[in-house]
Amino acid sequence: MSRGLWFVAGASAGVYVVTKARRLADSVTTEGLRARWQGLTHGARLLTEDVRTAQAEREVELRESLGLPASPPAGRQLTGPSAPPGPAPVASLVPPIEEDRKNDH
């Protein structure tokens, strides 16, 4: 019985090693590398889609909690604080160089 048990264990280990070696050899071929790359890009697309979905859901939750409309009006976006009123910038007081050249001729 002991010999039969060792025979089965050895045969099973041999089948396992051959299967793993064959898979490894297939994975380093051009087709295998292409399949891995396609799997990686597909996974990245799925992850991007999940992130965008979660982002949209979170935005809806935040808008509800802050009392904002469900979606911003078309063509309008939230902006930062506007510049305080004050003197005009110096750059707007100086005429462009091209106008100076036209006046010289």
C-alpha positions as CSV (number, residue, x, y, z in Angstrom):
1,M,0.0,0.0,0.0
2,S,2.8,2.4,0.8
3,R,4.3,2.0,-2.7
4,G,1.0,2.7,-4.4
5,L,0.5,5.8,-2.2
6,W,4.0,7.1,-3.2
7,F,3.4,6.3,-6.8
8,V,0.1,8.3,-6.8
9,A,1.8,11.2,-5.0
10,G,4.7,11.3,-7.4
11,A,2.4,11.1,-10.5
12,S,0.2,13.9,-9.1
13,A,3.3,16.1,-8.4
14,G,4.6,15.4,-11.9
15,V,1.3,16.4,-13.5
16,Y,1.2,19.5,-11.4
17,V,4.7,20.6,-12.4
18,V,4.1,19.9,-16.1
19,T,0.9,21.9,-16.0
20,K,2.6,24.8,-14.3
21,A,5.5,24.7,-16.7
22,R,3.2,24.6,-19.7
23,R,1.2,27.6,-18.4
24,L,4.5,29.5,-17.8
25,A,5.7,28.8,-21.3
26,D,2.4,29.9,-22.8
27,S,2.4,33.1,-20.8
28,V,5.8,34.3,-22.1
29,T,4.8,33.9,-25.8
30,T,3.6,36.8,-27.8
31,E,0.0,35.7,-27.6
32,G,0.3,35.1,-23.9
33,L,1.8,38.6,-23.3
34,R,-0.9,40.1,-25.5
35,A,-3.6,38.3,-23.5
36,R,-2.1,39.6,-20.2
37,W,-1.9,43.1,-21.5
38,Q,-5.5,43.0,-22.7
39,G,-6.6,41.7,-19.3
40,L,-4.7,44.5,-17.6
41,T,-6.2,47.2,-19.8
42,H,-9.7,45.7,-19.3
43,G,-9.2,45.8,-15.5
44,A,-8.1,49.4,-15.7
45,R,-11.2,50.3,-17.7
46,L,-13.4,48.6,-15.2
47,L,-11.6,50.4,-12.3
48,T,-12.0,53.7,-14.0
49,E,-15.7,53.1,-14.6
50,D,-16.2,52.2,-10.9
51,V,-14.3,55.3,-9.7
52,R,-16.4,57.5,-12.0
53,T,-19.7,55.9,-10.8
54,A,-18.6,56.3,-7.1
55,Q,-17.6,59.9,-7.8
56,A,-21.0,60.7,-9.3
57,E,-22.8,59.1,-6.4
58,R,-20.7,61.0,-3.9
59,E,-21.3,64.3,-5.7
60,V,-25.1,63.7,-5.5
61,E,-24.8,62.9,-1.8
62,L,-22.8,66.1,-1.2
63,R,-25.2,68.2,-3.2
64,E,-28.1,66.8,-1.2
65,S,-26.4,67.4,2.1
66,L,-25.4,71.0,1.2
67,G,-28.8,71.9,-0.3
68,L,-27.5,72.5,-3.8
69,P,-29.4,71.6,-6.9
70,A,-29.1,68.0,-8.1
71,S,-26.9,69.1,-11.0
72,P,-25.3,72.5,-11.9
73,P,-27.1,74.6,-14.5
74,A,-25.7,74.1,-18.0
75,G,-22.8,76.3,-18.8
76,R,-22.3,77.4,-15.2
77,Q,-19.6,76.2,-12.8
78,L,-18.7,77.1,-9.3
79,T,-15.9,79.7,-9.2
80,G,-13.7,81.0,-6.4
81,P,-14.1,84.4,-4.8
82,S,-14.1,87.3,-7.2
83,A,-11.3,89.9,-7.1
84,P,-12.0,92.8,-4.7
85,P,-12.8,96.1,-6.4
86,G,-9.8,98.4,-6.6
87,P,-7.5,100.3,-8.9
88,A,-7.2,99.0,-12.5
89,P,-4.2,96.8,-13.1
90,V,-1.1,98.6,-14.5
91,A,-0.9,96.4,-17.6
92,S,-4.3,97.7,-18.8
93,L,-3.0,101.3,-18.6
94,V,0.0,100.7,-20.8
95,P,-0.9,100.5,-24.6
96,P,0.3,97.5,-26.5
97,I,3.7,97.8,-28.3
98,E,2.0,97.4,-31.7
99,E,0.0,100.6,-31.3
100,D,3.2,102.5,-30.4
101,R,4.8,101.4,-33.6
102,K,1.8,102.5,-35.7
103,N,1.9,105.9,-34.1
104,D,5.6,106.3,-34.9
105,H,5.2,105.8,-38.7
